[in-house]
């Protein structure tokens, strides 16, 4: 069974959706050994309350139980396996902007921070976290007009508690990895050109072409060439629909050298040829 989180939880009406943030008291009943393939589409913070499960990543597995606090990065596939038949956790799901605001607010510096390669970060609960999760549950059970502000503050409180713990440096490395990935994405989207090989941007990051390809695929989920072609086709479709340029002119303006290849790629992407777009417009 394959699901996308948090969309799956929203459809199941198990989610409190706020701006840039969602929260859920998640309960799962399952027979031993039952697995779910899960795509994580946003950053997540787990406070496991009861039960245990195994998260299978592509190159390792992570055991989590009621003594654990777990962070997951967005954009990863995991296989989730409940071990004890019953599993309960508080799930915070938040986008990168929440982290950026936190980093800026507390002026966190990532100089001399070691590279953090894993897509997860796990620590053991302390008594502080036991108190924290109880307070979150109590807020979720109330219908307060200030619930959204309170939940955002609770997530910030969780981050601050970790920065006061023995796991401070590892947590900062984890935050830095998300921050740096987002900077890479922003720079690519801002500086790529339709008519130049996107691999030229590798020099901007002072890395090899191979390292750039690997970083790009990790960030965007596809190769640089495929992503750039997709962007070029998006621009072509917009020009065909809104300008007076003919098909050949659009092909050239979007950085395609071969019009036959452009027409075929466009049809594969949108199910219609560029000429049909122009004819429909006229």
C-alpha positions in Angstrom: 0.0 0.0 0.0 1.4 3.4 -1.1 0.4 6.7 0.6 1.5 10.3 0.5 1.8 12.1 3.8 0.4 14.6 4.8 -2.2 14.4 2.0 -3.4 10.9 3.1 -4.0 12.1 6.6 -6.0 15.1 5.3 -8.2 12.9 3.3 -8.8 10.7 6.4 -9.8 13.8 8.4 -7.1 13.1 10.9 -5.2 16.4 10.3 -5.4 19.9 11.7 -4.1 22.0 8.8 -2.6 25.4 9.5 -0.5 27.8 7.5 2.8 26.1 6.5 2.1 23.6 9.3 -0.1 20.6 10.0 -0.5 18.5 13.2 -2.1 15.1 14.0 -2.4 12.7 16.8 -1.9 9.7 14.7 -3.1 6.2 15.7 -2.4 3.1 13.6 -3.7 -0.4 14.2 -1.9 -3.1 12.3 -1.0 -6.8 12.3 2.7 -7.5 12.8 4.7 -7.3 9.6 2.2 -5.2 7.7 4.0 -2.5 5.7 3.1 0.8 4.0 5.1 2.5 1.4 5.1 6.2 2.3 6.2 9.3 0.4 7.0 12.1 2.8 6.1 15.4 1.0 6.9 17.7 3.9 9.3 17.8 6.8 8.0 15.9 9.8 8.6 15.7 13.6 7.4 12.6 15.4 6.8 12.2 19.1 6.1 8.5 19.5 3.7 7.9 22.4 2.9 4.2 22.2 4.0 1.2 20.2 7.0 0.9 17.9 7.7 0.7 14.2 10.5 0.3 11.7 11.1 2.8 8.9 13.0 1.2 6.0 15.0 3.6 4.0 16.8 2.7 0.8 20.1 2.0 2.6 19.2 1.5 6.2 16.4 0.9 8.7 15.4 3.0 11.8 13.6 1.6 14.8 11.4 4.1 16.7 9.5 3.6 19.9 7.9 5.5 22.8 11.3 6.7 24.0 12.1 8.4 20.7 11.7 11.8 18.9 12.3 11.6 15.2 12.7 14.1 12.4 12.3 13.3 8.7 13.2 15.4 5.7 10.7 16.0 2.9 11.0 14.2 -0.4 11.9 10.7 0.7 10.3 7.3 0.3 10.2 5.0 3.3 8.6 1.6 4.1 6.7 1.9 7.4 6.2 -1.3 9.5 4.3 -1.3 12.8 5.7 -4.0 15.1 3.2 -4.2 18.0 -0.2 -4.0 16.4 -0.8 -0.5 17.9 1.1 2.7 17.2 0.4 6.3 18.4 2.4 9.4 17.7 2.1 13.2 17.6 3.1 14.3 14.1 4.1 17.9 13.2 4.3 18.4 9.5 5.9 21.7 8.3 7.4 23.2 5.2 10.9 24.8 4.9 9.6 28.3 5.6 8.9 27.3 9.3 12.6 26.3 9.6 13.9 29.4 7.8 11.9 31.6 10.2 13.2 29.8 13.2 16.8 30.0 11.9 16.4 33.7 11.3 14.6 34.5 14.5 17.3 32.8 16.7 20.2 33.9 14.4 21.6 30.3 14.0 25.0 30.1 12.4 26.0 27.0 10.4 29.7 27.8 10.1 32.0 24.8 10.7 28.9 22.6 11.0 29.8 19.0 9.8 28.0 17.5 6.8 24.7 15.7 7.7 23.9 13.0 5.1 20.9 11.2 6.6 17.3 12.1 5.8 16.3 11.5 9.4 17.4 12.6 12.9 16.6 10.7 16.0 17.1 11.5 19.7 15.9 10.0 23.0 13.2 11.7 24.9 13.9 13.5 28.2 11.5 14.4 30.9 11.1 17.8 29.2 9.8 16.1 26.1 7.4 13.9 28.1 5.9 17.1 29.5 5.9 18.7 26.1 3.9 16.0 24.4 1.3 15.9 27.1 0.8 19.6 26.7 0.4 19.3 22.9 -2.3 16.6 23.4 -4.2 18.8 25.7 -4.2 21.7 23.2 -5.3 19.3 20.4 -8.3 18.2 22.5 -9.4 21.8 23.0 -11.3 24.0 20.5 -9.4 27.2 21.1 -9.6 30.3 18.9 -5.9 30.6 19.4 -5.0 27.0 18.6 -3.0 27.8 15.4 -0.7 30.3 17.2 -0.3 27.9 20.1 0.6 25.0 17.9 3.2 27.0 16.1 4.7 28.1 19.4 4.8 24.5 20.5 6.8 23.4 17.5 9.2 26.3 18.1 9.4 25.1 21.8 10.3 21.6 20.6 13.1 23.0 18.4 14.4 25.1 21.3 14.3 22.2 23.7 16.6 20.2 21.3 19.0 23.2 21.1 19.3 23.0 24.8 20.0 19.3 24.9 23.1 17.2 24.4 22.0 16.7 20.7 22.4 20.4 19.9 25.2 20.1 17.4 23.7 17.2 15.6 20.4 19.0 15.4 22.1 22.1 14.0 23.8 20.0 11.3 20.4 18.5 10.4 18.9 22.0 10.1 21.9 23.1 8.0 21.4 20.3 5.6 17.7 21.3 4.9 18.7 25.0 4.7 21.5 24.4 2.3 19.4 22.1 0.1 16.8 24.9 -0.2 19.4 27.5 -1.0 20.6 25.2 -3.8 17.0 24.9 -5.2 16.4 28.7 -5.0 19.6 29.5 -6.8 18.9 27.0 -9.6 15.4 28.2 -10.2 16.6 31.8 -10.2 19.7 31.5 -12.3 19.2 28.8 -14.9 18.9 29.9 -18.5 16.7 28.3 -21.2 19.4 28.5 -23.9 22.4 27.3 -21.9 23.5 23.9 -20.6 22.3 23.8 -17.0 25.5 21.9 -16.0 27.3 25.2 -16.3 25.8 26.1 -13.0 28.0 23.5 -11.3 30.8 26.1 -11.4 28.6 28.5 -9.4 28.6 25.9 -6.6 32.3 25.0 -7.0 31.5 21.3 -7.5 32.1 18.8 -10.2 29.4 18.0 -12.8 28.9 14.6 -11.2 28.4 16.1 -7.8 26.0 18.7 -9.3 23.9 15.9 -11.0 23.7 14.0 -7.8 22.7 17.0 -5.7 20.2 18.1 -8.4 18.5 14.7 -8.5 18.3 14.6 -4.7 16.7 18.1 -4.6 14.4 18.0 -7.6 13.8 14.3 -8.0 14.9 14.2 -11.7 18.1 14.8 -13.7 19.2 18.4 -14.6 18.5 17.8 -18.3 15.0 16.5 -17.8 14.2 19.3 -15.4 15.5 22.0 -17.8 13.6 20.5 -20.7 10.4 20.5 -18.6 10.9 24.2 -17.8 11.6 25.0 -21.5 8.4 23.2 -22.5 6.4 25.1 -19.8 7.7 28.4 -21.3 6.9 27.2 -24.9 3.3 26.3 -23.9 2.9 29.8 -22.4 4.3 31.5 -25.5 2.1 29.5 -27.8 -1.0 30.4 -25.8 -0.3 34.0 -25.2 2.0 35.4 -27.9 2.0 35.8 -31.7 5.2 33.9 -32.2 4.9 30.9 -34.6 6.0 27.4 -33.7 9.5 27.8 -35.1 10.1 31.1 -33.2 8.9 29.6 -30.0 11.2 26.6 -30.5 14.2 29.0 -30.8 13.2 31.3 -28.0 12.9 28.4 -25.6 16.4 27.1 -26.4 15.5 24.1 -28.6 17.9 23.4 -31.5 15.8 20.8 -33.3 12.2 21.6 -34.2 11.2 18.0 -34.8 12.5 17.0 -31.4 10.7 20.0 -29.9 7.4 19.0 -31.4 7.7 15.4 -30.3 8.7 16.4 -26.8 5.9 18.9 -26.5 3.3 16.3 -27.6 4.7 13.7 -25.1 4.4 16.3 -22.3 1.0 17.8 -23.1 -0.7 15.3 -25.4 -1.1 18.0 -28.1 1.2 19.4 -30.7 2.5 23.1 -30.7 0.6 23.7 -34.0 -2.7 22.5 -32.4 -2.1 24.9 -29.6 -1.7 27.8 -32.1 -4.7 26.6 -34.1 -6.9 26.5 -31.0 -5.7 30.0 -30.0 -6.7 31.3 -33.4 
